[in-house]
Each structure stands twice: as structure tokens, then as C-alpha cells.
Amino acid sequence: MSTISRRDFMNGVAIAVVARLSDSVRGAYARSPADVNDPPLRTGLRGSHPGSFEVAHAVRDGQRYDPTGVPVEEHYDLVVVGAGISGLAAAYFYRQRHPSARILVLDTNDDFGGHAKRNEFIVDGRRLIGYGGTQSIDSPKRRYRGVPARLLQELGVDITRFQSAFDRQFFERRGMTRGTFFKREAFGVDKLVRQPFGHWDDYVDRPAPIDVVRGFIEQFPLGEGAKSKLIELYTSKRDVLAGRSLAERQAILTKTSARDFLKTYWGADDEVLKVLQTRTNSLWAVGIDAISASSALELPGFQGLKATQGSEHADAEEPYIYHFPDGNASIARLLVRKLLPGVALGDSMEDIVTARVDYAALDLPSSTTRIRLRSTAVDVHNVADGVEAAYVTDGKLHRIAASHCVLACYYSMMPFMVPDLEAAQREAFAENVRAPLVYVTVAARSWQAWQNLGIAFIANPGGTFEASLDFPVSLGAYHYSGDPKQPVCMHLEYEPAQPNQGLSMRQQYRAGRARLYGMTFGDFEREIRDELARMLGPGGFVFDRDVAAITVNRWPHGYAYTPEPLNDDMDQMAKIAAVARQKIGRIVIANSDSGWDAYTDVAINQAHRAIAELGD
């Protein structure tokens, strides 16, 4: 249950916030009979929710659990630590090799799927399904080859089905596009400016007539010089590195931050840079000050350079439409249904969307595969004939034995969990500092205000949350709201970056993580209330009337660290990655950390590699 916690009330912040909530919103945060055994229905603070991380943090801070005095309670062929997509895929691949094996999957959360988090609501009798983490099957033609493609096929996922399930013209037919909100604390005035060009969900700024671009930017609350420079950045195809050799160009692009590049080679001042600062947040969880220019070729000002960089960014043209209503949580649910037939009814990618999971059936003694939630592994070590693992559930230490173990949890936990590690591997783990981020799903009673404004996505360069309507996907028995008077999910995103303080990407991630762990649900709700009212108020939005429930998916350990040339020696990082994922006796390592990239296909590939390392 993730309502506002007792600690939230003790700090005094949430008391004032909750007092202002309407009865309908307050009721959404209360425990209901349905959500007791159905975690996706739980609202409030989710993601890394209260109860999921305290044991791990205690171990990190010196708490030691000695399993030697605890009897071995169960024996398995394989124990998997982590029920995210990589852990579930590892169990699936092991089952393929060993059809009669006994498998136990442990996870510290109260739901499976890891960052592939499903959010669900019942609003005015209508069922809403949203995503609270891993969003989509990204670039399947390029990324999903070999093992990931075969796994999706075996799970019954036909990516061509999304071409009709995702209504790409839904918002265009309604005259809705992107917008930028200028918050008065940063720009002196609250102002929402509608962008009259490009697609509503484009990350890339598509070419547009200069007069259209000029008309858009002229509305920005900026000085004339800043507006002129932005118009130039949006429309010019000038190659500002013309005349330099390829080696010189690469050196500049990889070792200059995107912010410094725009400042040095385009003459962009602080007012211009303030508008562009957060444009890379959703991909990197940091702004343009902490990534290289080579990682920002989709930004305004890089059109002329991008053409000279070859085809490495060609995948940007692949449509971003391969999205279940709950994101890749449906892939996790399909894996669980394969591992535990009968736990969810149906046999297709369409019926999994609305299928109910019997959570009580995840951990039955009669099953050859068992998924044990709310169980934090605290010790995993090799023994003469296999592996022993200890975990904590409800404050009690348990001990189990297995022939093999797959660690599919965070790298950051492994040094505290595995006493057999060599120093070099511990040091390699420490290089993978996960990116903190927050995905919020707001259940709204209507989306009329968005329709009135003609906007479906709102950038917020001077504020906290980017906001958008959910993707228009209808799949199986689930249908997206076609009427602005009907309930819908809104998606908000926040990355707690610490920009322009001279901090590297890793340093910003650590600082942002500390910030997230210090924030209560009340803190998030107060900011959500404030910014939505200011963004959408001109369209007729009223928070207490229009918001039915809020689920804050807080991920202090979010994206797996991806090496980036401004922050890393790329050749050295390849060596560190190889050391980090080395087999430890009968313990192998999966997860997206071991692939050093935050994509589902990476998690799947690493699971397959880990099981292959165990041999037959």
C-alpha cells in the first residue's frame, strides 16, 4: 500500500496539501479492497515505494545479516534476484534449457516487472491503464534482432500490431500539437506557447517554414536578441565546424558539452540556453551542461552538423509507436504468464492488457516457478555444491539453497550482497551510477482543457514536470478515450538534475537520488497541483474537479548508466563493463546494468548471456 506515509505526515508538509484535496481525490489515495492484492491499483508513492528499499539501505549503511544460524528452508535449481524484465527473462531462458527445473525469483518490490511498472485506476466507472516506468519497445527494427526478437515472438508480441493500435493522427485530427510552458520563476511570467509545427510527440524538431518558426518563437517571453538567436538555431543549416578535419570535429563534439558548444560556436547567451537546458533530460536525465555535443545532435543548432555525422542517428526516423497501454509492463506480464500458466487468463498480446493477475498464485509450493515479492536479498555466496542466498521478508531472515544464481538486481547492491567479489569487480560496479527520475500518472476525469488549448504535450524548461496526455493506444478490450469529456491518463516526467554547477553526469545522478529520497508524496503532489493549474488553467482545468488520482513512480535508481564521451573514456568503459559482468562461481549477472544501457532489449540480451554462462 502506498498512501501518504506516516512519516510524510510527521514532517508537516503533507498535512496542508491533503487538507486542500477534494473528497474525490482524497478517496483515490485510500486503501480499497481491490488494491490489496492488485498492486497496479495502488496510488500515492510508487516505483521505489516505501517498504521496498529500507532493508537494502540498512545493509548499505552497515547492517549485517548472518545466515549461518538460519536453517536452509528450500532448495531450487535456480534462484533469480530481481523480478524485472531481465530477471524474468533469465528464468524463462533457464526454463527452456531445463523444463523440469525448480526456479525461485525474489524481488524487493510488491509487484514484478522492475521499472516496467503498470499504473491502473477506475475513474467514473472507466478503467484507465498507464505506464509508470519502461515506456516502449524502442526501435524494434534496429534493436530487436536475434534473442529479443525471438523472445517477443515466443511471447506472442507482433510489433506490426502497433501500427494500427497506436493512432498516430489522433491528436493531429483534433488540431493538437506541442507546447512550451514558460514558468514565471524562471522567465518572469507564466505563459504557454503552442507550437504550430511538428508532430505532438516529436523529440526531433522537424523542418518548418522560417515564418512559422519565427511566429512561434516571437511569442516567447524573452529579449529580442534571444528570440533572434533561437530562430537562427531552429532554422539554420550552417555547419559551424566547416573547414575542420574529421578528427578535429570529433574531438570538439565529444569533449565539449552541448551547452558550451552552443555558447562557443553559436554565440548563444544564458537566456537562450535556459530555454534549451532541459531538452536532453528525458533521454539522459541531465541537461545540456552534462552531455557532449555529439550526444545532442537532435537539438536546434545541430542540423548542419548532423548531416556530416553519417548514419548513426538514422534510427531516429523509426516511429515511436510500439507501446502497450502500460508500457513494457505487458512484456513482464507475458513473461509471468509463460512461467506460471494460469496466473493470468488469455494467450495473446491483446488480452494481456486487461487480464487480471492472480498475485496470490505467484508463490505456490506446487509450482515449479515461484515469484516471491517483498523479499530483499541480503547475502548470496557460493558453497561447495552450489549457492546459498539469504533474504528478508517482513523483518525475518530466510535462507535457501540453489544450484545456480542469477543476479538481476542493481549493480549498486551487489557489493553489499556478495562476499565473494574481487576488488576489481566491486570497483567496476561503482562506475554504474543509475539515473534518477520520476514518472507520474495522473488519472483525469477529462482532457477537455488540453483540447481547448490545442496541445497534447507540454515542455517546461524552467519548471519541474513535463506533461502530456497518454499515448493514444487501443489494444484488445482496452480503448483510449476518444471524447475529451471522458477520463484519461496524463503523464508527467521529472529528472532531478543539478545543472550548471560543474557537476558530471554521475555527480548529478547521486545528488538527484538524494533529493528524491528526501521528497514525500506531499512534496510531489503540491508541485503537480501547482504546475498543472498554471499550465492548463487557461484551458479551463480545475485540479480538484478534474484530477481523480495520482500515482508518483519515484525511481531514485532509474536508467542504467550509459557511458557518454564527455563523462567517460569510452575504451576504458568497455573494459570496465567486461569486468563488472564476470561470472562469480555459480553466480551470474544479468540486468540492464550489465549491458550499460537502459533499454528492454539490453535487459533481455543480458539475461540470455547470463543463462548461457551457466552452461547445460
N, C-alpha and C positions, 0 to 999 in steps of 0.2 A: 504493500500500500504506500503510495507516495503523495499523501496530502501534505499540507504545510506541517512541518515537524514541530515538536515541542520546542526544540532549540530555536527555530525561526521565531516563535512567539516570545521566547525568553529575551531575544535581542531587541525587541521593541519595534522592529521595522514593520513586520507583517501585521501587527495589530491595527495600525492606521490604515493599511492597504485593504485588509479584509473587511474592515468596517464600511468601506465605500463600495464593496461589491454588491451587486443586486442579488436578490434571493436566488434567481435562476443560475447565476454564475457561481455563487457560494455552493449551491447544491451539487454542481459538477465536480467539486473537489472532495465531496464527502464519500465515504465508503458506501458502495451499493452491493447488494447480494451478487450481482452479475460479475463484478470485477474481482471478487475474492479469488476465483480460480481462472481468471481470464486476464492476464497481465496487460495485454494491449489496451484494455478499457481503463486502466488506471491513469489518472491525470495528475497534475501537480508536477513535482520534480522527478523526472525520469532519466533515461540514459544511465549515467553513473549515479544511481539513485541511493538515497540513504539506506544503509544495510548491505550495500554491495562492495564497499571499499574499506570499511573500518578495520577488518582483520588484516588485510594486506598492508594498510598503512601502519598498523601496530607492529607487524613483522619488520617493515622497513625501518621503523624507529627503535628496533631493538628487542621487541617481544620475541621470545623463543618458545617453540612448542617441541617438546621432547616426545617422540612417538614410541620410544623403546619400551615404555611401561604399558603401552596400549596394545591389546591383542589384535592380531590380524583378523578382521571381520569377514572379508570377502576375497575371492580370487578371480582374476579375469585374465583373458589373453591380452587385452589391450586396455589401457586407461588413457583417455584423452583429457588434457587440462585445457578447457576453453571450448564453449559451445557456439562460437561464432561460425561463420561460413567455412573458414579454414579447418576448424576442429571437426565440424560436422562432415565436411568433405573427406577429411582423413579417416573418420570412422567408416564412411561409405566405401572408400577405396580399399580399406582393410577388409571390410566385409566381402568385397568382390574377390579378394585373394583367399579369404578364409571364411567360407559361407556359414560354418557352424561355430565360429568364434564367439566368445563372450566379451562384450565391449561395454565399458562404463565411460560416460562423458560427464565431467564435472564442470560446473560453471558457477561463478560467484554471484551472478545476477539472478533475478527472479523470473527471467524469460530467456529463452535461447535466441540465437541469432547474432549476439555481439552487437556491433554497430549497425547491423541490418535490423533496425528497430521499427516495429509496427505500432502506430497510434490509431486508436479507434474510439468512436463516440456514437451515441444515439442522441440526435437533436430533433426535437419536434417530430418524433416518430421515424426519422430518416437515419439510416446507418451511414456514417462517414468513416472512411478509411484513409489514413495519411501515412507519411513516412517520417520517422524521427532520426534517421541515420542514412546509411548507404543508399544512395538515391536511384541509380540506374545501371543498366548494362551498358557500359560506356564503349563506344566504337567497336561493336561486335565483329565487323568485317576485318578490322585490323588486329584487335586484341584477342578475340575469342577464336583461336585456332588450336588444333590439336586437343589437348586434355580438356580445357574449359569448354570448347565446342561440343566435345563428346559428352561431357557431363550434362550440359544443358539439354542435349538431345535425349539422353537417358532419363532425365527428369521430366521430359515432355514439353520443354520450352521451345517453341517455334518463334524465332525472332521476327519472322515476316508478319506474324500476327499483330505486332505492334503498329504496323503501317496503317492498319485500319482502326486499331484500338485507341491510338493516340490521334486525336483530332487536331491536326496542325493548323488548321484555319479557323478553329473555334473562336478565338479572340479577334482575329482579323475580320471575320464576318460581322463582328459586333463593334468594329471600329476601335478596338482596344490595342494599345501598344505599350511601350516602356515609358517610365517617367523618372525624374530625378528630384528628390526632396532636399531642399536646402534648409538646414536647421538653424534657427536664429542664433544659437550659442556659438556656432562656427561662422555663419555668413551674415549675421545681423538681422535676418528676417526669416520667418517661416514661409517657404514658397515651394510649391510643387509644379514642376515644368514638364509638360507632356512632350515626348519625343515623337515627331511626326514621320519618322522614317525607321527602317529596320524592322525585324521581327520581334515580337514581345519577349521571346526567351533567348535572343541572341547574346552570346558573350562577346562575339566579334562585332565591331561596328562596320556594317556593310556600307559600300559607297552610296552616296546620295548627292543630289544636285547641291551645289555650293549655296544657292539662295535658300534652300530648305534647311541646310545645316546652320546657316547664318541666322535664319529666323528662330531656330531652336535656341542657339547659344545666346542670342541677343536678350533672351528673357532671363538669363542667369543673373542673380544679384551680385555682380562683380563689376570691377572697374573696366573702362573701355579697353585699356591695354590688355588686360587678362582675357577679355572676350575675344579680342582680335587674335591673340596667340592661340587660344583654343580652336578658333575657326581654322587657323592655319594648320594646327596639329591634326584636326579631323579630316581636312581635305587635301593637304599637300602630299604629293608622292615623291618629294625630294629625298634623295639619298644623301644624308648628312655626312656619310663616311666615304663619299666618292673620292677616288684617287688613291685610297689606301689599299695595300696588299691584303690578300685573304687572311694572312697570319695577323696582320695589324688589326684588321676588322674584328677577328675572333678574340684577340686579346682585349680589345676595348669592350666588346659586348659581354664577355664572360666575367670581366673583373671590374666592371663599372655597374653600380646599382642602376636600376631603371630610373629612379628619381634623379640621380646625378647625371645620367645620360640626357634626360630631358632638359635639365638645367644647363648643362655644359654645351650640348650640341644644338639645342633649340632655343636657348635663352628663356626657358620657362621660369617664371618667378614663383614665389611662395603661394600666391593667390591661385595661380594655375595649378600648381602641384597639389594644393589642398583639394581641388575637385577630383584629381586623378589618383590620390593617395591610396584609396581602398579598392581600386579596380582589380587588384590581384588577390584580394583577401579570400574569396570563395575557393580559389584553386590552391593557394599556398598557405592560407591562414596568417599571412603577413602582408603588409602593403609594399608599395614600390620602393621603399627605402631599404628593404632587406632581401631583395632578389636581384639577380643580374638582369641587365638589359636583354640578354639572349633568352631569358625566360618570360619576356614581356612583349613579344613581337606582335601580339594581337591588340596592343594599345594604340590609341591615336599617336601619330608621330613616327610610327614604325612601318608604315605602308611601303615606303621606298626601300627600306632595308629588307623587309620580309621577302621581297621578290628576289633578292640576291642570296637567300639562305638555303636554297634547294627545296626539297620536297618533305622535309621532316615535319612540317606542320600541315601536311595535306589532310590528315585525319580530322582537322577542324571542320572540314566540309561534310563529314558524316553526320546525319541528323541525330539530334539528341532526343530520340523518341522511344527508346527501349526501356520503358518504365512501367512497372506494376504499380497499382494504386498505393501499395505500402512500400514501394521501393524494392530493394533486393531482399526484404524480409520474406517475400514469397519464395525466393530461392531457398532460404533457410527452411521454410515450412515444407517445401517439396522434398528437401533432403530428409527432414524428420519423418515425413510420411513414408519415404522409401525405407528408412531404417526401422521404423516402427509401424508396420502396416496396420491400419485400423485406428490410429491415433487421430486421424482427420479423414473424413469421408471424401470420396471422389478419386479421380485418376487423371486429371488434366491440369494444364496451367491456368485454365479459366476458372475451374471450380475451387482451386486452392485459395483464390482471392476471398471468397466468402465462407469457406469451410471453417467450422469451429474445431479447435484443437482441444483434445481431452488432456489437459495438463496432469490430471490425476493418473493417467496411463503412461506417463513418460518414464516412470521408475518403478516398474513392477518386477518382483522376483522371478516371474515366469518368462520374462523377456530376455532374449539373448543380447539385445542392445538396451541400455538404460541411460537416461539423461537425468542427472541429479543436479537440480538448481539450488541456489542459495548455499553453495558449498565452495569454500575458498581453500584451494590447495596451499599448504604452508611448507611442505617438505616432500621432495622427490629425490630418491637416490637409488643407485644400483646396489644390488645384493648378488650373492653367488649365483642364484638361478633366475634372476630377473630384475624386477624393480619393485620397490615399495613406495607408497605415497601416503601422506597424511593430509587430512583436510578438516576444516572446522565448519560445522553446521549448528546453528542456534547455540553457539558458545561451547559446543562439545567437540573434542578431538577424536577423529576416527582414523583407522589405519587399514589399508588394503594392500594386496599384492597383485602383481601382473607380470606377464612375460615381457611386455614392452610398454613404453610410454611415449605419447606424442605431446609435446608442449606446444599448445596453440594459443597461449596467453601472451600478454605483453612482454617484450624483452626486459622492460624495467623491473619486472617482478622476479625474473629468473635468477639473478644473483643471490636473492634472499631466500630462494626456494630450493636451489640445487647445490648441495655442498660439494659435489664432485667437480665443479667448474675449475678450469685453469684460469690464471690471472689474465691471460691474453683474451680469452673469450669474455670474461667479465668486462674488460675494458672495451671490447668491441660492442657489447650490448649497450654500454653507456652512451655510445655515439648516436643511437637511435632515440631521439627525443621526440615523442609524439606531439602533434599539433593540437592545441585545444580549440574547441569550437562548440557552438550551441545551435541546435535546430529546434525551433519552436513550432508546434502545430496548434493553431487557434481554430476551434470549431465555431463557425459564424452562422448566425441564423439566416443571413442573406449575403449576397455580394452586390447589392444594388448600388452601394456607394462607389465601388470600382467601375461599374458600368457607367454611372453618371460622370465619372472623371475621364472615362475612355482610356483607362490604364489597367494593366494586368500585372506589372512588375515595377517595383519602386527601388531605385538605388538611393543610398543615404550616406553620402561621403562625409558628412560632418556629424553623423549620429551613431547610434548603436546598431539598429536592426535594418537589414534589407528586408523587404516584404514583397510577397507575391501571392496571387491566387494559385491554388494547387494545379498541377498539370491536368489538362482535360483528357483523362483516360477513362474509357468504359470497357470493361473486360468481364466476360461471363455474365453473372447476375448483378454485377456492380455497375452502376451508371453515374457518370458525372452530372452534376447539376446543370441542366440546360436553361433554367429560369433564374434570373438574378434575385428573385424573391425566395428561392429555395436555399436550404443550408449548404454550406461548402466548407472545405478546409482552407485556411490561409497558412502560408509557410513563411516563417521569419528565420533569419540567419544572423549569427553574431560570432565574430572572431575577436577574442580579447587581445589584439596586438598592442604592442607598446612602441609606437612608431617614433622615428626621428630623435632617438635618444642614443644613437650609436651602438645599438644592440644588434647582435647577429640573429639569425633565424632561431637557432637553438635557445639563445638567451631570451628572446621574446616568447618562445613557447613555454619556457619554465616560468617566466613572470606571469604569463596569461593563465597558466594552470593554477598557480597560487591564487590568482584573482577569482577564478571560477569556483574553487573550493571554498572561498570565503563568502560567496554570494548565496543568499537564501532564495527560496521561491518568491518571497515577498519583494525582494530586490528586482527580480526579473519581471514580476507582474506589474510593478509600479512603472518600470520603463516601457513595457509593452503597452500599457494603458496610455501613457503619455504620448508615445510616438505614433501609435495608430490613430489616436484622436487628432493629432496635428497633421498627419499625412492625409487621412481620409475624411476628416471633418468637413472640408469644403464640398465633399460629395454627398453629405447627409449622414455620415456614420456617427452613431452614438454607442459608445462602448457598452454601457450597462444594458442597453436594449439588444445590441447586435452580437455580443460575444456570449456564447453558451458555455465554453470550457477552454482551458489552456493546458497543454502538456509541454513542459520545458525539458527537452532532451539535452542534458548537460554532458559534454564529453571532454573532461579535462585531459584525458589521453585519447585524442581523436585520430586524425590522419597519421598513418605510419610515416616516419621521416623519409623524405625523398631527397637524396643528395642534389645539391644545386651549386653551380660553379662559383658564384660569389662567396659562398659559405664553405665550400669543400674542395679539396684536391680530389678530383674525380677518379683518378687512377688509384690513389690511396684508399678511397672509399670502397672500390671494388674488392680490394684485398681485405678490408675490414669486414665487408659483408660476408665473404667466404669464411672467415674465422668465426664470425658470430653464429652461423647456422651449422657448425660442425656437430656431428653426432657425438653424444656423450654416453659411451657404453651402449646400453639398450634404450637410451633416451634420445629421441629425435625431435627436431624443431620444425614446426610449421608456422603459420600466421603470415599476415602481410608484412610484418616487421622483417621477416627473413627474406622477403623479396624487395624490401626497401621502396615500397610504393603502395599507395592507398587505393588499390583497385580490387574488385572482386575476382577478376581473372588471375591476379597475382596471388591472392589467398588460395585459390583453387590449385594453381600450379605448385605452390609451395607445399600444400597438403599432399599432392601426388608424389612430389620428390621425397618428402619425409617418409611416406609409406614404402616407397621403393628402396630407401636406405635400410629399412628393416629386413629386406630380403624375404625369401619364402620359407 
